[in-house]
Amino acid sequence: MENVKLLESSILKRDLTTLRDKNSSSVVFSTALRRIALILAVESGSVLDTVSTVVDTPLEKTDGYKLRTNPVLLPVLRAGLGMLEGFREIYPDSPVGMIGTKRNEATLAAENYYINIPKSADGDIVFLLDPMLATGGTGIHAIETLKKMGFNAIIYFSVISAPEGINNVQKAHPSVKIITCAIDRELNSNGYIMPGLGDAGDRYFST
Ligand code: URA
């Protein structure tokens, strides 16, 4: 799979197991999700450019670096909120948007029920945060919304992805890089990722 990065580490394996465990309480689930998001956020540094600067140490001047731009953080409501804190830890100065997408019962087309995204500026990069890349329908719609607003550099961060969802996103938006922590077996007939972790929003918000 091109343009897909699968992160692997013992810490991720441990925390993914906590997320998958149906006996993990909402507090335990939230803590593990936040930690995984933090790991993804650290990894995201590899896709960002730096610009040179000069820094005064207590002894002399030396070379330093700044990020060329702070990424726009865009959690997809509502489970994406569970990833926001981890990313804000690494990008405290980033603007944060929000997007909520649902399926119109009559037309079955995806539509945004909530959207609050900062205006795009040249060179902006958006980090789309959605823990479960299932069918990809929500992500594809969010990416289309972003492109219409002028954002062209978009990275999709998920915790668990289904092969079907990855294929759908890649087919619709080949330029969007996907960074994920697990690629599970398949989607079931209800659109849940198998083996997955159930409904991420319900588990995070204890609903
Ligand atoms: N969203 C979830 O929260 N879980 C899934 O398995 C699929 C979509």
Residues whose N, C-alpha, C, O or C-beta is under 5 A from the ligand:
A	BS01	URA	M132 A134 G191 Y192 I193 G196 G198 D199 A200 G201
